[in-house]
Structures are given as C-alpha cells and as structure tokens.
Amino acid sequence: MERNVVRHHFKPILTKANLPASLRFYDLRHTCATLLLVQGENPKVVSERLGHASITLTLDTYSHVLPTMQEAATTRLEQTLFGPS
C-alpha cells in the first residue's frame, strides 16, 4: 500500500513541484522534525510527533540543529538578565 501511495501520489507531486525524484517520503519526516527544532519547538513535542520511544533518540538524531538552539538559548538568557541589547 505504501508503495502505491508513493508511486501514484507522492512522485507526481514531486514532479509538479520540480523537486528531485530521488526525494524519499521519509525525507519529509526528517525535514519536518528539523524545521520544528530550528524554530524552537520543544524537543519532547517533536519526539512525540515522530513516535520515538525516547526523547534521547530524537536529540541524538537531530543533534546537528542543537548548536543553533544553544545560541538562541544564550541570547534569551542574556536578554532576561540584562535586558534587550
């Protein structure tokens, strides 16, 4: 069934959107999680959306977006302590 959905629906959408045919349906899941984390969504919420059994799996998998999150957290803390710059 999944193969039929990909073949009959997903691949035609990729073609219409001028996206590479090599894009996998699974890539959408990864992109969604990455975008949510970059936008500051709580990792626990992202973990639950992905159906991960543990938030540790989510954080390990998406650790590449954490440096940006660390910078944002530092900025928020600085603004809390010292006011807007």
Backbone bond lengths (Angstrom), bond angles and torsions (degrees), N, CA, C in turn:
res aa  C-N    CA-C-N  psi(-1)  N-CA   C-N-CA  omega(-1)  CA-C   N-CA-C  phi
1 M - - - 1.444 - - 1.525 111.09 -
2 E 1.347 117.16 -46.46 1.461 120.02 -179.82 1.527 110.68 -58.69
3 R 1.315 116.66 -40.48 1.456 120.61 -179.42 1.533 110.70 -62.06
4 N 1.336 116.68 -38.70 1.463 120.20 178.12 1.524 111.91 -66.06
5 V 1.321 116.94 -40.46 1.472 120.86 178.36 1.524 109.52 -61.99
6 V 1.312 116.44 -45.06 1.465 120.66 179.35 1.526 110.11 -62.91
7 R 1.304 117.27 -48.51 1.463 121.62 -176.04 1.529 112.22 -67.09
8 H 1.316 116.89 -43.84 1.467 120.09 -172.36 1.522 114.45 -90.79
9 H 1.321 117.82 -19.65 1.457 119.58 -176.14 1.529 113.17 -123.23
10 F 1.332 115.65 -52.46 1.457 119.71 -173.89 1.526 112.20 -67.55
11 K 1.319 117.77 -49.35 1.472 120.75 -178.28 1.529 112.06 -62.14
12 P 1.331 120.12 -41.70 1.469 119.10 175.82 1.533 112.99 -62.78
13 I 1.320 116.90 -34.66 1.469 119.65 176.98 1.528 109.91 -65.39
14 L 1.321 117.30 -41.50 1.468 120.50 176.98 1.522 110.77 -59.41
15 T 1.318 116.20 -43.74 1.464 120.76 -179.94 1.526 110.67 -61.57
16 K 1.323 117.38 -47.86 1.472 121.25 179.92 1.520 111.90 -62.40
17 A 1.324 117.26 -32.53 1.459 121.51 -178.08 1.532 112.29 -88.29
18 N 1.324 117.28 3.80 1.468 123.02 -177.46 1.531 112.17 55.67
19 L 1.315 115.57 39.44 1.458 121.60 176.37 1.520 109.34 -100.54
20 P 1.320 117.56 156.29 1.463 119.90 -178.18 1.530 112.01 -62.12
21 A 1.302 115.53 137.90 1.467 120.92 178.97 1.524 111.37 -66.66
22 S 1.325 116.34 -17.17 1.466 120.12 -179.71 1.533 112.49 -78.01
23 L 1.327 117.50 -9.45 1.461 121.24 178.58 1.521 108.89 -62.63
24 R 1.329 115.27 128.76 1.457 119.82 -178.51 1.522 109.85 -95.14
25 F 1.313 116.88 151.49 1.448 121.88 176.93 1.529 109.58 -56.61
26 Y 1.321 116.27 -38.36 1.464 122.70 179.08 1.525 111.65 -61.02
27 D 1.339 117.53 -30.58 1.461 121.14 179.78 1.527 111.66 -61.03
28 L 1.315 117.49 -28.84 1.462 121.03 177.96 1.529 110.56 -64.60
29 R 1.303 116.33 -38.33 1.471 122.00 178.68 1.525 109.95 -62.49
30 H 1.323 115.76 -47.02 1.461 121.47 -179.96 1.530 110.51 -64.11
31 T 1.309 116.91 -42.75 1.465 121.40 179.52 1.518 110.80 -63.42
32 C 1.315 116.87 -43.95 1.462 121.15 179.12 1.522 110.76 -59.58
33 A 1.316 117.46 -47.52 1.460 121.14 -179.45 1.523 110.88 -62.89
34 T 1.317 117.07 -43.64 1.459 120.95 179.81 1.517 111.01 -62.21
35 L 1.328 116.89 -46.44 1.468 120.35 -179.50 1.522 111.52 -62.85
36 L 1.314 117.59 -41.24 1.463 120.50 178.77 1.531 110.97 -62.08
37 L 1.320 116.86 -44.04 1.462 120.26 -179.60 1.528 111.30 -66.70
38 V 1.321 117.54 -41.91 1.462 121.40 178.53 1.527 110.76 -61.85
39 Q 1.324 116.70 -34.33 1.462 120.97 179.72 1.531 112.69 -80.83
40 G 1.333 116.02 2.04 1.453 120.18 174.60 1.520 115.31 90.99
41 E 1.330 116.74 13.38 1.463 118.51 177.51 1.528 109.38 -64.84
42 N 1.299 115.95 145.55 1.454 121.92 179.37 1.534 109.41 -60.42
43 P 1.335 117.74 126.61 1.462 120.34 -179.54 1.534 113.54 -56.19
44 K 1.314 117.76 -30.08 1.467 120.48 177.93 1.527 110.33 -64.11
45 V 1.323 116.97 -40.11 1.468 121.35 178.36 1.531 109.72 -64.61
46 V 1.326 116.16 -44.35 1.466 120.26 179.05 1.523 109.86 -62.63
47 S 1.313 116.95 -43.57 1.455 121.88 179.03 1.522 111.54 -58.26
48 E 1.320 115.80 -43.66 1.469 120.01 179.30 1.523 110.94 -65.90
49 R 1.328 117.71 -41.12 1.472 120.41 178.34 1.526 111.93 -61.25
50 L 1.335 115.34 -36.58 1.463 119.52 -179.31 1.522 112.18 -78.81
51 G 1.330 116.50 -14.76 1.456 120.41 -178.71 1.511 113.17 78.53
52 H 1.340 116.36 21.44 1.457 119.50 177.92 1.527 109.88 -70.41
53 A 1.308 116.01 142.09 1.457 121.02 -179.85 1.522 111.21 -71.02
54 S 1.333 115.67 -23.55 1.459 120.00 -176.48 1.522 109.90 -143.23
55 I 1.314 116.14 142.87 1.468 120.28 175.92 1.524 110.41 -64.73
56 T 1.325 116.81 -24.56 1.467 121.02 178.09 1.522 110.70 -59.60
57 L 1.308 117.54 -41.98 1.463 121.16 178.17 1.525 110.20 -60.78
58 T 1.304 116.91 -44.54 1.464 121.27 179.78 1.522 110.42 -62.14
59 L 1.324 116.94 -48.79 1.461 120.23 -177.91 1.524 111.68 -65.67
60 D 1.322 117.67 -37.19 1.469 120.28 177.25 1.525 111.02 -66.88
61 T 1.320 116.96 -40.71 1.464 121.70 -177.14 1.521 112.29 -70.39
62 Y 1.322 116.33 -37.19 1.463 120.66 -173.93 1.523 112.31 -109.50
63 S 1.312 117.09 26.33 1.467 120.72 -178.53 1.520 112.36 -63.42
64 H 1.332 118.09 -20.12 1.467 120.66 179.86 1.522 112.62 -64.37
65 V 1.323 118.77 -19.31 1.464 120.37 177.83 1.526 111.90 -95.82
66 L 1.315 118.32 -6.03 1.462 121.27 -176.65 1.527 114.28 -67.01
67 P 1.339 121.58 -35.70 1.473 118.53 179.04 1.531 112.54 -56.05
68 T 1.312 117.78 -40.01 1.460 121.36 177.33 1.517 109.96 -64.28
69 M 1.306 116.62 -39.93 1.456 120.85 179.23 1.529 110.40 -66.06
70 Q 1.317 118.16 -35.16 1.457 121.63 178.44 1.526 110.56 -65.46
71 E 1.319 116.69 -41.80 1.463 120.56 177.79 1.524 110.78 -61.91
72 A 1.315 117.06 -43.70 1.465 121.51 179.84 1.518 110.70 -64.03
73 A 1.316 117.25 -40.54 1.465 120.97 178.80 1.524 110.66 -64.40
74 T 1.316 116.81 -40.52 1.463 121.08 178.15 1.525 110.75 -62.52
75 T 1.322 116.42 -43.69 1.467 121.18 179.01 1.524 110.85 -62.39
76 R 1.331 117.35 -43.98 1.469 120.82 179.62 1.528 111.22 -63.03
77 L 1.320 116.77 -42.06 1.461 120.54 179.34 1.527 110.38 -65.16
78 E 1.316 116.72 -43.63 1.460 121.24 178.61 1.526 110.93 -60.22
79 Q 1.327 117.11 -42.21 1.459 120.88 179.12 1.538 111.15 -67.30
80 T 1.312 116.54 -35.27 1.465 120.15 177.85 1.523 111.35 -65.81
81 L 1.331 115.89 -42.29 1.461 120.78 -176.86 1.527 113.44 -78.04
82 F 1.340 116.49 -39.25 1.459 119.94 -169.98 1.526 114.14 -119.84
83 G 1.327 117.58 0.86 1.454 120.95 -178.10 1.508 111.66 82.91
84 P 1.330 115.72 170.65 1.472 119.87 -179.49 1.529 110.88 -61.52
85 S 1.316 115.32 143.12 1.464 119.07 -178.97 1.504 112.58 -87.73
